[in-house]
């Protein structure tokens, strides 16, 4: 029995070691993550000669998928801020919704943007707007940031074309259109309810977090620009949303043609090319160079200085996120996911609840939303083949479980912590608790819809 659950015990010990290194020994977070990953890998029985290889794979896989996006996103945010575009958008949101309802504006805008963008991409694009809105309204960054985080977390876990929901739908032979429909019906109210109410709860739990100014250097410094020098709202919004528009267009074409894998030639292939996250971000940066720089009579030297300033501060942030990916890879290679699968073997509980619970435990152990979602399919698949259940709701239950309790083995945890300048304790009481609330309430909404239909 002990050998069966040892991988889970090793995970707990690893997390405790990491927290001790950071909080008690005050060691740099990146160094702490690497040391913890090595120790945990040994405890999980990974051969000594494979540990370094696992670390390199974890770092490479994590940064390989987001480093370019982070760099380009930081540049786009800096150009929007320096050029006054973020200020113009913030002013428009405040004037339209009023300062009292700015959280609603942030949730709706983030939900729309988050539909077609990975969580990391949406986060990087929206953080400059969060900081600008908070600055203009003289309120805490978290009062705007938590509603934003709630919306993009829901879209990441519940809605196609995000990789988790799409891959689960394909594995369970669910209709992606139905998953998207139910996902919006459940996800939008969930994002609004949690996005509006949770910041009030979080403030009572950790008021110190709401006084932090955040790592504004890593995205942009908010400048006061004269009204007459600000770019127009339409051009500012188009610049900010240009990557979203390109990606969403490619996604719509994929759904129409049925080429969800994005493989095609000719015009369709070109659409998928410009709709890929990397290409869309490159094009967005080029658009911003023109609209926020050249169009405002700035020299290329000045614009490129802004670009350089945007890149320099994010180096440590990237390393920390990569370190989170390393820890995740060690847990995967160490067989933690297989251990959880064995625990559920032969279970006869409700398919929807089992789907959520399996994904939640895998998320807790492995960190990655997508990996935990896909790993839970093997647990759920044998059960749903023998019972009558709405497959689309099972997909959403897995998605809800896959966003449960983001902590130190998840890159999103470190991203939120570093951008908002929080301590680990404050991050647990804001980001981790937020994702857990979304996950549990999401399960409740799914079960309610299952009863109704």
C-alpha positions in Angstrom: 0.0 0.0 0.0 2.8 2.4 0.9 4.6 1.8 -2.4 1.3 2.6 -4.2 0.8 6.0 -2.6 4.5 6.9 -2.3 4.5 9.1 -5.5 1.7 11.2 -3.9 3.7 11.4 -0.6 6.8 12.5 -2.6 4.8 15.3 -4.2 3.7 16.6 -0.8 7.3 16.4 0.5 8.5 18.2 -2.7 6.1 21.0 -2.3 7.1 21.4 1.4 10.8 21.6 0.4 10.0 24.2 -2.2 8.1 26.4 0.3 10.8 26.0 2.9 13.6 27.1 0.4 11.6 30.1 -0.7 9.9 31.3 2.5 12.4 30.2 5.2 15.8 30.2 3.5 14.9 33.1 1.2 16.4 31.4 -1.8 15.7 32.7 -5.3 12.5 31.1 -6.6 14.1 29.8 -9.8 17.0 28.1 -7.9 14.5 26.7 -5.4 12.4 25.1 -8.2 15.4 23.5 -9.8 16.7 22.1 -6.5 13.2 20.8 -5.5 12.8 19.2 -8.9 16.1 17.3 -8.5 15.2 16.1 -5.0 11.7 15.1 -6.0 12.9 13.3 -9.0 15.2 11.2 -6.8 12.3 10.4 -4.4 10.1 9.4 -7.3 12.8 6.9 -8.5 13.8 8.7 -11.7 17.3 7.4 -12.6 20.1 9.8 -11.7 21.3 10.0 -15.3 17.7 10.9 -16.4 17.0 13.7 -13.9 19.0 16.4 -15.8 17.4 15.3 -19.1 14.0 15.6 -17.4 14.8 19.1 -16.2 15.9 20.2 -19.6 12.8 18.8 -21.2 10.5 20.5 -18.7 12.3 23.8 -19.2 12.4 23.4 -23.0 8.7 22.4 -23.3 7.5 25.2 -21.1 9.6 28.0 -22.5 9.4 26.7 -26.0 5.7 27.2 -26.1 5.5 30.6 -24.3 8.8 32.4 -24.3 8.2 33.9 -27.8 4.6 34.8 -26.8 5.8 36.4 -23.5 8.4 38.4 -25.3 6.1 39.6 -28.1 3.3 40.2 -25.6 5.5 42.3 -23.4 6.6 44.4 -26.4 3.0 44.8 -27.5 1.9 45.9 -24.0 4.8 48.4 -23.7 4.1 49.9 -27.1 0.4 50.3 -26.2 1.3 51.9 -22.9 4.0 54.2 -24.2 1.8 55.2 -27.2 -1.2 55.9 -25.0 -3.4 53.1 -26.5 -3.9 51.4 -23.1 -4.8 54.7 -21.5 -7.4 55.4 -24.2 -9.0 52.0 -23.8 -9.0 52.3 -20.1 -10.7 55.7 -20.3 -13.3 54.4 -22.6 -14.1 51.5 -20.4 -14.4 53.8 -17.3 -16.6 56.3 -19.2 -18.9 53.5 -20.6 -19.3 51.3 -17.5 -18.5 53.9 -14.8 -15.8 53.4 -12.2 -18.3 51.4 -10.1 -18.8 48.7 -12.8 -15.3 48.5 -14.2 -14.9 44.9 -12.9 -17.8 44.0 -15.2 -16.1 45.6 -18.1 -12.9 43.7 -17.4 -14.7 40.4 -17.1 -16.6 40.8 -20.4 -13.5 42.0 -22.3 -11.3 39.3 -20.8 -13.9 36.6 -21.6 -14.1 37.7 -25.2 -10.3 37.9 -25.6 -9.7 34.7 -23.7 -11.9 32.6 -26.0 -9.3 32.4 -28.7 -6.1 32.9 -26.7 -4.2 30.6 -24.4 -4.2 31.7 -20.8 -0.6 32.9 -20.9 -1.1 34.9 -24.0 -4.4 36.5 -22.8 -2.7 37.2 -19.4 0.2 39.0 -21.0 -2.0 41.0 -23.3 -4.5 42.1 -20.5 -2.1 42.8 -17.6 -1.1 46.2 -19.1 -4.7 47.2 -19.4 -5.3 46.0 -15.8 -2.5 48.2 -14.5 -3.6 51.2 -16.6 -7.2 50.9 -15.3 -6.1 50.6 -11.7 -3.8 53.6 -12.1 -6.5 55.8 -13.7 -9.0 54.9 -11.0 -6.6 54.9 -8.2 -7.6 51.5 -7.0 -5.7 48.2 -6.2 -4.4 46.3 -9.2 -6.0 43.1 -7.8 -9.5 44.7 -7.8 -9.2 44.7 -11.6 -6.8 41.8 -12.0 -8.8 39.2 -10.2 -11.9 39.7 -12.4 -9.6 39.4 -15.4 -8.0 36.3 -14.1 -11.4 34.7 -13.4 -12.5 35.2 -17.0 -9.4 33.9 -18.7 -9.2 30.9 -16.3 -12.8 29.9 -17.3 -12.2 30.2 -21.0 -8.9 28.2 -20.6 -10.5 25.3 -18.8 -14.0 25.2 -20.4 -14.0 26.5 -24.0 -12.7 25.3 -27.3 -10.5 26.2 -29.1 -8.3 25.9 -26.0 -6.1 22.7 -26.2 -7.6 21.0 -23.1 -11.3 21.1 -24.1 -10.5 20.3 -27.8 -8.3 17.3 -27.0 -10.8 16.0 -24.4 -13.7 16.4 -26.9 -11.8 14.4 -29.5 -10.8 11.7 -27.1 -14.4 11.2 -25.8 -15.9 11.8 -29.3 -17.9 14.8 -28.0 -19.3 17.4 -30.4 -17.1 20.4 -30.1 -19.9 22.8 -31.0 -22.0 21.4 -28.1 -19.1 21.7 -25.7 -18.6 25.3 -26.8 -22.3 26.1 -26.4 -22.6 24.5 -22.9 -19.2 26.1 -22.0 -20.5 29.6 -22.7 -23.8 28.9 -20.9 -22.0 27.7 -17.8 -18.7 29.7 -18.1 -19.9 33.2 -18.6 -22.2 33.4 -15.5 -19.5 31.6 -13.6 -16.8 34.2 -14.6 -19.2 37.0 -13.7 -20.3 35.7 -10.3 -16.8 34.8 -9.2 -15.1 37.8 -10.8 -17.4 40.2 -9.0 -17.7 38.5 -5.6 -14.2 36.9 -5.1 -12.1 40.1 -4.9 -14.2 41.1 -1.9 -13.6 37.8 -0.2 -9.9 37.8 -1.1 -9.5 41.3 0.4 -10.8 40.1 3.7 -8.4 37.2 3.7 -5.2 39.0 2.6 -5.6 42.8 2.6 -1.8 43.2 2.2 -2.0 41.8 -1.3 -4.2 44.6 -2.4 -1.7 47.2 -1.4 1.1 45.8 -3.7 1.9 47.9 -6.8 3.0 44.8 -8.8 5.9 44.3 -11.2 4.9 47.1 -13.5 8.4 47.3 -15.1 7.8 43.8 -16.6 4.9 45.1 -18.7 5.1 48.8 -19.0 5.2 52.0 -17.1 1.9 53.9 -17.1 2.5 57.4 -18.4 0.3 60.4 -18.2 -0.1 61.5 -21.8 -2.0 64.7 -22.9 -5.5 64.0 -24.2 -4.8 65.5 -27.6 -1.8 63.2 -28.1 -3.6 60.0 -27.3 -4.5 57.7 -30.3 -8.1 57.1 -31.1 -10.1 54.4 -29.2 -10.9 52.4 -32.4 -7.2 52.2 -33.5 -6.1 51.5 -29.9 -8.7 48.7 -29.6 -7.8 47.3 -33.0 -4.1 47.2 -32.1 -4.8 45.5 -28.7 -7.2 42.9 -30.2 -5.3 42.3 -33.5 -3.8 39.0 -32.3 -7.2 37.9 -31.0 -8.9 38.8 -34.3 -6.3 36.8 -36.3 -6.5 33.8 -34.1 -10.3 33.8 -33.9 -10.6 34.1 -37.6 -8.3 31.1 -38.1 -10.3 29.2 -35.5 -13.7 29.9 -37.3 -12.2 28.7 -40.6 -11.0 25.5 -38.9 -14.5 24.8 -37.4 -16.1 25.5 -40.8 -13.7 23.3 -42.8 -13.4 20.6 -40.1 -9.6 20.9 -40.1 -9.2 21.3 -36.3 -5.6 20.2 -36.6 -4.8 23.3 -38.6 -3.2 21.4 -41.4 -4.1 22.6 -44.9 -2.5 24.2 -48.0 -3.1 27.2 -50.2 -5.2 30.1 -48.9 -6.6 28.0 -46.0 -3.0 27.1 -45.0 -2.0 30.7 -45.0 -4.9 31.6 -42.8 -3.8 29.0 -40.3 -0.3 30.4 -40.5 -1.3 34.0 -39.7 -3.7 32.7 -37.1 -1.1 30.8 -35.1 -0.3 32.5 -31.8 3.3 33.3 -32.7 2.6 34.8 -36.2 -0.4 36.7 -34.8 1.7 38.2 -32.1 4.4 39.2 -34.5 1.9 40.9 -36.8 0.3 42.6 -33.8 3.7 44.0 -32.7 4.2 45.3 -36.3 0.8 46.9 -36.2 1.6 48.5 -32.8 4.9 49.8 -34.1 3.0 51.7 -36.7 -0.2 52.8 -34.8 1.5 53.6 -31.5 4.8 54.8 -32.9 5.3 55.8 -36.5 1.7 57.1 -36.8 2.5 59.4 -33.8 5.6 60.7 -35.5 8.1 58.8 -33.3 11.4 57.8 -34.8 12.3 54.1 -35.3 15.2 54.6 -32.8 12.8 55.7 -30.1 10.4 52.9 -30.9 13.1 50.3 -30.8 14.3 51.6 -27.4 10.8 51.0 -26.1 11.0 47.4 -27.5 14.3 46.8 -25.7 12.9 48.2 -22.5 10.0 45.8 -22.7 12.2 42.7 -23.0 14.8 43.3 -20.3 12.7 43.0 -17.1 11.0 39.7 -18.0 14.2 37.5 -18.0 13.7 36.3 -14.4 10.0 35.9 -14.9 10.6 33.5 -17.8 13.1 31.5 -15.8 10.7 31.1 -12.9 7.9 30.0 -15.2 10.3 27.6 -16.8 11.2 26.3 -13.4 7.6 25.6 -12.7 7.5 23.6 -15.9 10.6 21.6 -14.8 8.8 20.6 -11.5 5.7 19.6 -13.5 7.8 17.4 -15.9 9.5 15.6 -13.0 6.1 14.7 -11.5 4.9 13.4 -14.9 8.0 11.4 -15.6 7.9 10.1 -12.0 4.6 8.4 -12.6 2.4 10.5 -10.4 -0.4 10.5 -13.0 -0.3 6.7 -13.2 -0.7 6.4 -9.4 -3.8 8.5 -9.4 -5.3 6.5 -12.3 -4.8 3.3 -10.3 -6.7 4.8 -7.4 -9.8 5.3 -9.5 -9.7 1.9 -11.3 -13.0 0.2 -11.1 -14.9 3.1 -9.5 -18.7 3.2 -9.9 -19.3 6.9 -8.9 -21.1 9.5 -11.1 -19.3 10.0 -14.4 -19.5 13.8 -14.1 -18.2 13.9 -10.5 -15.5 11.2 -11.3 -14.4 13.2 -14.3 -14.0 16.4 -12.2 -12.3 14.6 -9.3 -9.8 12.8 -11.4 -8.8 15.9 -13.3 -8.7 17.9 -10.0 -6.3 15.4 -8.4 -4.1 15.2 -11.4 -4.0 19.0 -11.6 -3.0 19.2 -8.0 -0.3 16.7 -8.6 1.0 17.6 -12.0 0.3 21.3 -12.4 -0.5 21.5 -16.1 -4.2 22.2 -17.0 -3.9 20.4 -20.3 -1.9 17.5 -19.1 -4.2 16.8 -16.2 -7.2 17.1 -18.4 -5.9 14.6 -21.0 -4.6 12.2 -18.3 -8.0 12.0 -16.7 -9.6 10.9 -20.0 -8.2 7.4 -19.5 -9.8 7.2 -16.1 -13.2 8.4 -17.2 -13.5 6.7 -20.6 -14.3 3.1 -19.4 -17.1 4.4 -17.1 -18.9 6.6 -19.7 -19.0 3.8 -22.2 -21.4 1.8 -19.9 -23.7 4.6 -18.7 -26.0 7.2 -20.2 -24.5 10.6 -19.7 -24.1 13.8 -21.6 -20.6 13.6 -23.0 -20.3 17.4 -23.5 -20.9 17.9 -19.8 -18.3 15.2 -19.0 -15.8 17.2 -21.1 -16.7 20.4 -19.1 -16.4 18.5 -15.8 -12.8 17.5 -16.8 -12.1 21.1 -17.8 -13.4 22.4 -14.4 -11.3 19.9 -12.5 -8.2 20.8 -14.6 -8.2 24.4 -13.2 -8.5 23.3 -9.6 -5.9 24.6 -7.0 -3.1 26.0 -9.2 0.0 26.1 -6.9 3.8 25.9 -7.1 4.0 23.3 -9.9 1.9 25.5 -12.3 3.5 28.2 -14.4 0.3 30.3 -14.1 0.9 30.5 -10.3 4.3 32.0 -10.7 3.1 34.3 -13.5 0.4 35.8 -11.3 2.7 36.1 -8.3 5.5 37.9 -10.2 3.3 40.3 -12.2 1.3 41.4 -9.2 4.3 41.4 -6.9 2.8 39.1 -4.3 4.3 36.8 -1.6 3.7 33.0 -1.9 1.1 33.2 0.9 -0.7 36.1 -0.9 -0.7 34.2 -4.2 -2.3 31.1 -2.5 -5.0 33.3 -1.0 -5.7 35.1 -4.3 -4.8 33.1 -7.5 -4.9 29.5 -6.0 -8.1 30.2 -4.1 -9.7 31.9 -7.2 -9.0 28.9 -9.4 -10.3 26.5 -6.8 -13.5 28.4 -6.4 -14.0 28.5 -10.1 -13.4 24.7 -10.3 -15.8 23.8 -7.5 -18.6 26.2 -8.6 -18.1 25.1 -12.2 -18.8 21.5 -11.1 -21.9 22.7 -9.3 -23.2 24.5 -12.4 -22.4 21.5 -14.6 -24.4 19.2 -12.3 -27.3 21.7 -12.3 -27.4 21.8 -16.1 -27.2 18.0 -16.2 -30.4 17.9 -14.0 -32.2 20.4 -16.2 -31.4 18.8 -19.5 
